[in-house]
Amino acid sequence: MRKGLANSLSASPIRRLPPEVLARIFMAARSDKIEYRTDVLDPFLHVCWHWRQVALNPAIWSTICVEYYASDEDPAMLVIALDHLLRQSNDSRLAISVDFPPWHIYREATVFSVFSPHVHQLGSVDLRNIRHTDDMVLLLRAMASGSPRLQSLALSQLDHEVDLSGSFQDIRSFIAPHLR
């Protein structure tokens, strides 16, 4: 009976899909935006060994779009979730987009700094509604020291009352040969 069950499972149509097709399905099923830390959980990792192997493909984890409007959730939990995504991406070129609500102030969470160890992977960076400027400045300093894959960088700050020019005075050059 066990042998018959094993044969029927291995013959199921989903098991016959090429890993590339299965990976595209997983990418399409992933949440487009991280609005809560639970959006980074990947149920495909827990189905079976084959699905786990496909779901651990770094390309699946290389696009990170955060629109964190969860006022009831500790931003430190977001940092943990982002760190998980970044570890899954291995050495893939990253496209990140981070948008925070203008009314939410993150006191102790260093949200942007979680990307600092991965600046060599950053290819496209879009940071919007920046309120936590000290943390963002640390990321930009790390990026200026060497971002070999960086092709585009966009920063927008909603609060125009904060003058950031003094924060960037120590950055004399930006090492990003592909930046346009």
C-alpha positions in Angstrom: 0.0 0.0 0.0 2.9 2.4 0.8 4.5 1.7 -2.5 1.3 2.5 -4.3 0.9 5.8 -2.4 4.5 6.8 -3.1 4.0 6.1 -6.8 0.8 8.1 -7.0 2.4 11.1 -5.3 5.4 11.0 -7.6 3.1 10.8 -10.6 1.0 13.8 -9.7 1.0 16.6 -12.3 2.5 19.2 -10.0 5.6 17.0 -9.4 6.2 16.8 -13.2 6.5 20.6 -13.6 10.0 21.8 -14.3 11.6 23.7 -11.4 11.7 26.9 -13.4 7.9 26.8 -13.9 7.3 26.0 -10.3 9.5 28.9 -9.3 7.5 31.3 -11.4 4.3 30.1 -9.7 5.9 30.7 -6.3 7.0 34.2 -7.4 3.5 35.0 -8.6 2.0 33.7 -5.4 4.3 35.7 -3.1 2.9 38.8 -1.6 3.7 41.8 -3.8 4.1 44.1 -0.9 5.3 43.6 2.7 2.7 45.2 4.8 3.1 43.0 7.8 6.0 40.8 8.9 3.9 37.7 8.2 4.0 38.6 4.5 7.5 37.2 4.2 6.5 33.7 5.4 6.7 31.3 2.6 4.3 28.3 2.9 5.9 26.6 -0.1 9.0 25.9 2.1 6.9 23.5 4.2 5.1 21.4 1.6 7.7 18.9 0.6 11.4 18.6 0.0 11.1 19.3 -3.8 9.1 22.5 -3.3 11.5 23.6 -0.6 14.4 23.3 -3.0 12.6 25.3 -5.6 11.4 27.9 -3.2 14.9 28.5 -1.9 15.9 29.8 -5.3 17.5 33.2 -4.6 15.9 34.8 -7.6 12.5 34.4 -5.9 13.7 36.5 -3.0 15.5 39.2 -5.0 12.7 41.8 -5.2 11.6 43.3 -1.9 8.8 45.8 -1.8 7.9 47.2 1.6 4.9 49.4 2.3 4.8 49.2 6.0 1.7 50.8 7.3 1.1 48.5 10.2 0.9 50.9 13.2 -0.1 48.1 15.5 3.1 46.1 14.9 6.6 46.6 16.3 8.9 47.8 13.4 11.7 45.6 15.0 9.6 42.7 13.7 9.9 44.1 10.2 13.7 44.2 10.5 13.7 40.5 11.4 11.4 39.7 8.5 13.6 41.7 6.1 16.7 40.0 7.4 15.1 36.7 6.6 14.4 37.8 3.0 17.9 39.1 2.5 19.4 35.9 3.7 17.2 33.9 1.3 18.4 36.1 -1.6 22.0 34.8 -1.2 24.1 36.9 -3.7 21.3 37.8 -6.1 21.0 41.3 -7.4 18.3 43.1 -5.3 15.6 45.5 -6.2 14.2 47.1 -3.1 11.4 49.6 -2.6 10.6 50.9 0.9 7.7 53.2 1.7 6.8 54.2 5.2 3.8 56.2 6.3 4.6 59.8 7.0 2.8 59.7 10.4 4.6 56.7 11.8 7.8 57.3 13.7 10.2 54.3 14.3 12.0 54.9 17.5 14.5 52.2 18.0 14.1 50.2 14.8 16.9 50.5 12.4 14.9 49.5 9.3 17.3 50.8 6.6 20.4 49.4 8.3 19.3 45.9 7.7 20.2 46.4 4.1 23.7 47.7 4.9 25.5 44.3 4.8 23.9 43.7 1.4 24.9 46.9 -0.4 27.0 44.9 -2.9 23.7 43.2 -4.0 21.6 46.3 -4.4 20.7 47.0 -8.0 17.7 49.2 -7.7 16.8 51.2 -4.6 13.7 53.3 -4.0 13.3 54.8 -0.5 10.2 56.9 0.1 8.6 58.9 2.9 11.8 58.8 4.9 11.4 59.8 8.5 14.2 57.9 10.1 17.0 59.9 8.5 19.8 58.7 10.8 19.2 55.1 9.8 18.9 56.0 6.1 22.2 58.0 6.2 24.0 54.9 7.5 22.7 52.9 4.6 23.7 55.6 2.1 27.2 55.8 3.5 27.5 52.0 3.2 26.2 52.3 -0.4 28.7 55.1 -1.2 31.6 52.9 -0.1 30.8 50.4 -2.9 27.6 49.3 -4.6 28.9 47.6 -7.8 25.5 46.4 -9.0 23.6 49.6 -8.2 21.8 51.0 -11.4 19.2 53.2 -9.9 18.7 55.1 -6.7 15.7 57.2 -5.8 15.1 59.0 -2.5 12.1 61.0 -1.6 11.5 62.7 1.7 8.0 63.9 2.7 9.2 66.0 5.6 11.0 68.9 3.9 11.7 70.7 7.2 14.6 68.3 7.9 17.8 69.5 6.2 19.9 66.4 5.3 22.7 68.2 3.5 24.9 68.1 6.7 24.4 64.4 7.0 26.0 63.7 3.6 29.0 66.0 3.8 31.4 63.2 4.5 30.4 61.3 1.4 32.9 62.5 -1.2 32.2 59.9 -3.9 29.8 57.2 -4.7 31.3 54.0 -6.0 28.6 52.6 -8.2 29.9 52.2 -11.8 26.4 51.3 -13.2 24.5 54.0 -11.5 22.5 56.2 -13.9 
